[in-house]
Every structure is written in C-alpha cells, then in structure tokens.
Amino acid sequence: MTTLQLDAKLELGPLALDLHLVTRARRVVVDGPSGSGKSTCLRILAGLEPAAQGKLVIDGNVWMDSAARVHVPAWQRRVGWVPQDALLFPHRRVRANLAYAAPDDAALHDVARLLRVEPLLDRLPRNLSGGERQRVALGRALLARPRLLLLDEPFAALDAPLRTELAAALAEHCTEHDLAVVLVTHDTAAAEALDGEHWTLSGGRIAPR
Amino acid sequence: MIDPASAIRLSLIVGLWCAVVGFPVAVGVGWVLARKRFVGRTLLVTLLLVPLVLPPVVTGYLLLRFFGREGPLAALDLDIPFTLAGAVVAAFVVGLPLYVMAARHAFEAVDPRYEEVSWTLGVPPWRTFLRITFPLAAPGLAAGAVLSFARALGEFGATAVLAGNVEGRTRTIALAVYTLLESPGGEDGIGVLLWASIAISLAAIAGYEWFNRWQRRRLDEPRRRGR
C-alpha cells in the first residue's frame, strides 16, 4: 500500500511549492538547499499550513483534500513533529515534556533510555544543550505514539558518533513500531543510518534522487 | 470629616475588583488580538484604546448616561451611579485598555509554534491553551492585573462623575486627597493618604516588574541566549 501520497500547492511570500510525492517507502529522506521549503513541506504533512491546497493521503487515510474540503486538523493526525529548534515547552521539566502525551511512565523511561536523556529528566529546557533538547523533543514525539514521524534536522546539534548511533537506534525503533518517517536533513551519515528513500526539494518541486 | 482608613480600604477594594473582573476580559480580548486576524480588528483596537485618551471626566459622564435612569440599561435597575460598584465600573473602564494590551503582549511573547507542537502531539487547541499558552503567558497576565490595579488607584475623574465623592462609600484615596486639599486646613490631614498612595504605588510597580521579569525568564531558552 502507498505510504504517502502528497499533491500540494502553497505560496508563502517568496516561497512557492508545487509538491508531488508518492511512495511506498516507510522512510523518506528529503534534502535540498536552504530555504527550499523542506520545513514547510513537513508543516504541510503535519497539518500546520491550512493555506496549502491539494491532497494528502497517509496509509490510506485522507488528511487533506481541498477539492472535497477535507482538512484533518493537526491534533487528529497523530504525527510526531520534531522541529529544528526542538521547541521544548520551556515551563515544563524534561520529564513533563516527555510525559505531555506519553501513555504511561514505563513508556517514558523506555524512550528516555533509548535517547539517553534519563539523567536529564529533572532539568528545565533552558539548562539543556542543543543536542539534548533535540533528543528530548524526539522522545516527546515518539511517546505520542505517532503514525508518522516528521523530523526536521533532528541530529544537527549532536556529535558525529552520537548522531549515527541515535539515527540507527531510531531506525530500529521505527521498524519495531512500524512507524513511517519523513526526515529532512543535510546530514549524510544520519540519512544513511535511517536507510530511507531519498527525495530532493529544489525550486519548489520535489523529485526522487 | 475624612477617614483615611476608609479611603485606603475603598481604593484597595476598587483596585482588586478591577483586577479580578477585568481578568477574563483581558485574557479573552488579549488572546484574540494576539492570535487572530479578522475584519474589524483595527476598529476593535481603536475602540479599546478610546478610554485611554478620552478625558476621564468625559468617560465618567458617558458612563453616567449609560447607567443612568434614561440609559440603555435602566430596565435592569443596576444601581451603579453613586455606589461602590460605580467606582469599580469607572476605574475598570478607564484601566481596561492597559489591562488588555498587557495581556495581548503576554500572549504575543509566547511563540505560537509551542501551540503547534502541542497540537501535533494530539492535544486540541482548548486544552493546549490551558496547558501551554496560559501557563506561559500567566506572569505577563499577572503583570497586567497589577497594572490595572495600579491604574484604578489613581483613577479620579471618571470615578468622581459616576460614583461621586461619598464618604465611606465611594471616597477613594484620590478623592479623599482632593477633598482635603479643597478644605481649609485640610492639607494637614493628607499625610497618611500620601504615604499610603506612595507605598501602594511602589509595591504595584515592583510587582509589575517582577511578573514581567518572571515571564521573560520563563520564556528564556538557551537558543535565545546564544548557547
């Protein structure tokens, strides 16, 4: 079955996107030059760009069909969106960030262990490094039991060895939970570790590499 | 005869009522102005700011007409003019623009992408507001409440017209000081009121600053500090 079918048009100031992407792959890696709209592409998938026109089908579920006036809101899509700057809730400690949508405490500790953030659970986000914040944001997204994981340069702030190791751990986790992933990255090592189908976004259009 | 304790008590009551009654209004309108774009938004902002620039005596007169025997609310028999409720209404209306604008800034300071993250985690907008937006804006909203309280303390013109200057009922600190200054030898009696005004005002300003600093600290992320 097709995992992801996206036909979307969106104009945001100077950015004009006309995206056509159909794939059966469970893991998709999107790269492309800065400012090409990769993050916006993830936002369309997450349901955060209501101005986008077109059609979006994930695992047979229609999330957007502007002709039929269908737009499943972001809170009903069950996506795990990890933005580039993590956006941890600044008033909640790491534990509370992870617990925000976590089903239970055991799952929280499993994910905290997977991402090596267990020692950070009682810290506030402002006391974390960039890499730590990204890992917590990834954990928070995983704990919401998403159907689709949307990762925007999630390993950018990590050291190279940890980056590869975590990408491999994430790939294993996604296989185990049959979780579809769209990863936006410039990082070749992380992309290889995730072992996904490569697409390139440039000039407002997306094409397989 | 002027009772300074009564004037101080009435001023505090009026200020606290303004802060409490105005809270839901400031939160609602402040949030709408910070997050929504709609036709008539500029008109709403203009109308909200009118009491800030209108002479308070004129505001008081308009309120008197509005709540008076021939006003549109006459049938409700609200008993507003020349009562403590009138003093609260006058101070509330004059201070509301400051309250709403403080609330608007408190909400604008919260990055809307926090709300988007919460939505993607399956939490709908109303619960996201309660769990993310409101707690992050809360110190700024409290600063707005303090500002509204402080503005109510200084209110004179609108209160005098709508609520009058009735000892023990509507004579707040500002009205009591004015009455004393108008009375022969009254100046000698303003000491307590003067010091009370200064003390309450300084406490309010300190509270306002403290809440604002708390919000900045709360929203402060390492990225913004350049780490």
Interface residues (C-beta under 8 A of the other chain):
Chain A: A46 G47 L48 P73 A74 W75 Q76 R77 R78 V79 G80 W81 P83 D85 L87 L88 F89 P90 H91 Y100 A101 P125 R126 N127 L128 S129 G130 R133 R140 A141 A144 L150
Chain B: D111 R113 Y114 E116 V117 S118 W119 T120 L121 G122 V123 P124 P125 T128 R131 I132 P135 L136 R218 L219 D220 E221 P222 R223 R225 R227
